[in-house]
Amino acid sequence: MIGILVMMNNYFHDLAAGIVFVCGVTMFFMVKKAIESENVAAKEVVLSVYPKLVHIIGGSIIFMLFAGVIRTFTYKEFEWANAVGVSQVPAIIVKHVMLGGLFFYGIGLWIKAHKKIKAMRKEVGFLK
């Protein structure tokens, strides 16, 4: 039973990294298109959706921190041992590098979007 729970934790930890990336990309391109359109209604829609995406990305980051602690303590026994046993060490390294890159790229896009959101809020007069 512990093995299944650890496996699920690891799966959802990887999934959370993907969610951070997808939310970052979504926020960035929504903001970019709203600014390009110069349409006040489009900007208001982006400004109303943005807080919900912030909650999703923030929740994913918090989950990753907690799940990462569990993953760290169980890594050698449940993930590394299996990878070594079937000669998959390079694959597991590539997976972690790719997911780490996607995670940090998503956060970078979120930061860029947030800077533009601040300016957009002032322009539209959006209070949320």
ABEGO torsion letter per residue (X at the ends): XAAAAAAAAAAAAAAAAAAAAAAAAAAAAAAAAAAAAGBAAAAAAAAAAAAAAAAAAAAAAAAAAAAAAAAAAAAAAAAAAAAAAAGAAAAAAAAAAAAAAAAAAAAAAAAAAAAAAAAAAAAAGBAX
